[in-house]
Amino acid sequence: MIEAENITKVYGEMEVLHGVDLSVGEEDILGIIGPSGSGKSTFLRVLDLIEPPDAGELSIFDVDVVKHSDRVVELRRRMGMLFQKPIVFNTSVHENVAMGLKYRHVSKDEIDRSVKEMLEAVGLARYIRSNARNLSGGEQQRVSLARVLVTEPEILFLDEPTANLDPKSAETIERLVMRMNRDRGMTVVMNTHDMLQGQRVAKRIGVMIGGDILQVGSPREIFYAPNSTRIANFVGVDNIHDGKVLGREHGITSVEVAGTTLYVGESPPKQRDRVKVIFRGEDVTIGVGETAQTSARNVLNGTIAEVSDVAPFVYVKVDCGFPVSALVTMRSAEEMALEEGTQVWASIKASTLHLIAESEESEG
């Protein structure tokens, strides 16, 4: 559906996109995450043919849009775009949703049928004769989405579609997008700052930092097996440590971290003995008293150095000769009376540790 290669975009003297590559297949839902100012919105505008790239190759529906710029209008009719801020016109909800169909010269009866059906889908059928400007922000965004979806685009672009919405409105839009993808085979490319939303909705996730997409993979790959510490830091990996590979035996890799041997389920990066060992705080189990019987390969003793609330969890940092950060539920923290100075043990399964081959220089 989309093939982008070496896409560059420049505004004045600022290069916003630095040779971006991306491939999106039919019926995919690709979420693009990244910090503010990373170029996500600009890239989406290029893909939606709102703005041309300054360099690179872009193919939409197997059409080279750089060479065949005369077909841009034709291609854009097969795509739809929903922006972060709702766009509604000072007229009825029905007229707002019907606008795209009128431009396509659809019959009045077909317009009425399609508009009613789409307003039912977004939960706004009772407002069909209301002025769209009188609706709440979440309702206006659903009107905007209905206006896009009623034209049955083959590719749907979403630019932070729920950034300013209440949780209920955001959930409604998420479910509708996933349903359109499942039932109609609609391909979706979505920018989002909400990493939980990316995991809920997207089949694949691309991480854009500094005007380039650094990794594309499944949500599990991105959040649990990032390919660099730069990405690991962005997606909230709590534990990133320097390690030295000691060897591999019986399917387990031994890695030394600050004088302690950790056991990792995956193979070490090829021809690298210096690595980064990473694992997420939610994969660390904390206990007090006698060490429990556990299947985890790594059981470390330590002292709590920090406790802080990050509702509905408690963030616990344990000094095990190197810092180990864990997330535990508030109830568990209360039951174990976790506080600074408490002697605890921390267990980490070998399967939850990930190794990155990365030098200090490459971390940037």
N, C-alpha and C positions, 0 to 999 in steps of 0.2 A: 504493500500500500504506500509506504514512504521509504525512500532511500536518500539519505543525506550524506554527502561526503565532503569533508574539508570546508564546511560552511563558515564563512567569515563575514562579519558585519561591523562596519565602522561608522561612527558618528563623529564628524570633525576629526580630531586627532586621537580619539579614544576608540580602540578596537574592543568591541563588546563581546564578540564571538571569535574564538581563536581556532579555526579549523575543526569544527564539530562534526563528528561522524555519528550517524544513528540509522538504524533499520527498524521499521515497524511493520509487523505482519498483519494479515487479515484477521479480524476478530480479536486482536490484542487489546489489552488495557495497559498502557505504559504510563507510569507515574514518574514525573521528573521532580526530584527534590534538590534543594540546594539553598544556601544562605541568600539573604536579600542582596541584590546587586550582582548576582552570579550570571545573569543573562538569560534566565528561564523565559521571561515574558517576551524578550526580543526574539528568542529562538522560536517560540510558538507563533509569533507574528510572521516570521519567515516561512514556517511550514504551512501556515494558513494562507500564504500568498498575499498577505496584506502589505508586506515589504519585501523587496527583492534582496537576495544575498549580494554582497560585494565581491565574493569569490566563492568557488566551490561548485559542486554539482548537486542538483536536487531533482528527484524524480517522484512524481505523485501519480498513482494509478498507471505506472509504466510510461508516463509522459515526461520527457525532459523539459522542465518548465523554464530553464535558463535559455535553451535554444528555441522553445516554442512559447514565447511570452504572449503570443496572440491567443493562446488557449486558456489564459488565466481565468477569465470570467466563466468559461465553461467548467473548469475544474472547481472553482470556488462554489459553484452551485451544487456540487456533490459533497461539500464539506460544511461544517457549522462551527461557530465559535461562541463560547460563553465567557464573558469577562468577569473580573473580580467584583466590580461595581455594577449593580443592576442597571440595565438600560430599558426604561419604559417610557412610552409616549403619553401625552396628555389626552388620552381617549380611553375607551372601554377596554377591559381585559380581552374581550373577544376580538376587537380591532387590533390590539397589540399582537396577539398570537396569530391572527390571520394575515398579517402584513406580508410575510415571505411568500405565502401561497398566492396572494393577489399579484405579486410581481411575476409569478410563474403562470399567470392567466388560468388558474384553476377555477372550475365552475363554482358558483355560489353554493349550491347544494353540497358539493364535495368539501368546500371550505368549512361550512357549518358543521358537517359531520366530523371532520378531522379535528377542528378546534375543540368541540365538545369532548371528543375522545381523549385528546391530550390534556385538557383541563381536568378531566376525571383522573388521569394518570398522575398528575402533580398535586391532586387534592384541592383544586381551586374551582371546581365546577359551580359552586354557589356564588362565586364572584364574577360570573361571566359578563354581566352587564355593569359591573362597578367600574369606576375610573381607576386605572392601574396606579395612578399617582397617590391614591388614598390608602393603598395597602401598606403593610409593614415591609421592612427591608427584606426579610426572609421570603415573604409572599411575592414581592417584586422580582426577586431572583428566580423564583419558580416560574413566574410569568415569562421572564427572559429565556429560561431553559425550554419552556413549552414552545416559544416562538422558534427556537432553533430546531427542536426535535420534530415539530410538526412537518417540517420539510423533508424528513427522513434522510438526513445526511449519512453518507457511508463512513465518513470520518468525523468524529466530534472532538474538538479542541476545548479544553477547560483550563482557564487561567485563574488559579486560586478561587474556585467557584464558591467555596463556603467560608472564606476567610473572615467575613464579617457577620456570619449568621449564628443564630442560637443553635444549640445541639440538635433540637428536634427538626428544624428546617434543614440542617446539614445532613442529618440521617435520611430525610426524605429524598434529597437530591442524590446522595450516594446510592441508595437502593434503586432509584429510577435509572441511573446510569448503568449500574450492573445488570439490571433487567433488560435494558435496551441492547446491551452487549450480548447477553445470553439468548434473548428471544429473537432479535433481529440481526445479529451478527455485526453490530456496529463497532467499528474500531475506535478506540478512545485514547487520546494523548492528554494527560492532565498534569499541570503544574500544581504543586501543593507545598505549603510550608509545614503542614501537619503530617508528621512522619507516621503517626498511628493511622491516619486516613490512608496514606500510601500503602501501608500494610493491609488494611482492610479491603481496599478497592482494587489495587493494581495487581496484575498478573506478573508484570516485570517492573523494575524500578531502575531509572537512570539517575546517577548523582552528578549534578552540574556544579562545579566550583571554579570560579575565576574564568568564566567564559568557555569552559570545555566540559564535556561529559567524560568523567574519569572512570566510571564503571557502570555496566548495565548487567542486571541479573535478577534472579527471583528475590522476593522480599527476604527470604532466609539468607541468601548469599550476601545481600547488601548489609543486613543488620547483624549477621553472625559470622560472616566470613569476608569482610571488606578486604580489598586488595592493597590498601595503604593505610598508614596511621592517620593520614589526613582525612580519609573517609571515616575511619573508625571514630575519630574525635567528633566529627560532624554528626554521626548517627548515634552518639551517646554511649559508646563503649566506655565502661567505667575503669577497666583495668588494662593498661598497656605497659609492658615491661620489657627491658632488654634481656635477651636470653642467648645462651650458647648451646648449640646442639651437641649432645654427648654421644648419641647413637640411636639406633632403632633395632628393636628385637621383639619378635612375636606380635607384630602389628602395633607396637607402642613406641613412640619417640620420647627419649629422655632429653630434657632441656634444663640447663642450670640457670636459675634466676636468683641473683644475690646470695649465692652459696647454698640455695635449696634446689633439690631436683624435683621438677614437675614432670608429669607423665601426660603425653598428648596423643590423642587417637590418630591424628592425621600424619602423613609423611612430611618431612621437612622440605622446604624449598630446595630445589636442585643446586648443588655446588655452593651451598651457603651453610656456614656454621654459626654465623651471627644473625639472629632473628629478633623479631618482636613477638612476644607472646601476649595474646589478647583474650579476654573473656568478659562477659557481661555480668553485672552485679546480680541480676535475677537468677543467674546460674550458680550462685554461691549459697550454700546452706550453712547457717550459723547455729551452733549449739553451745550449751554450757554444761559443766560437770563432766562426767565420764564420756569419752568419745563413743558415739553411737555406732552400732554395726551398720556399715554402709558399703555399697558397691563402688563408691567413688574411689578412684586411684589416688587422688590427692587429698590428704587430710593434714591440715596445718594448725599448729597451736599458736595463739597470739593473744594480744591485749587490745581491747577496744580503745582507739585513739580519738574517735569522734562519733557522735550520734546526732542526727538531725532529721526532722520530719519533712517528708516530701509526699504528703498525703496522696493516696491512701497507704503509702509505704513509709518505712523508716530507713534512712540511709545510714549504714554502719561502715566505718572504716576501721580495719583491724591491722595492727602492726604484727606481721608474721616474719619479721626480718626484712620484709618489703611490704608496702601497703596493699591490702586486699579490700576492695570496696564491695559491699553486698547490699541488696535490697531485701528487706523482710517486711512482712505485713505488720501493721500497728498492733494487732492482737498478739502476734507471736513475740514482738518486742516487749510488750507489757508482761506477758506470761514469763518470759525469761529475765525480766528486769534488766534489760540491756542498758548500760551506762558506761561512761568513760572509766577506764581502769579495770573493767570486768575481764576475767580470764575466760576465753572462749576457744572453740575450735571451728575451723572453716573447712568444709569439704567441697571439692570441685571435680566433677566427672571429667575424665580424659576427653570424652567426646565433645565437650563444650569449649575446649581450648582451641584456638586458631593461631597459626604461625604465618607471619608476614616477612618476606625477604625484603628488607628495606634498610638502606644505610641512612645515617644521620643527614647526609647531604640531600638525599632524595626527599626528605620530609619537608624541605623548604621552609 
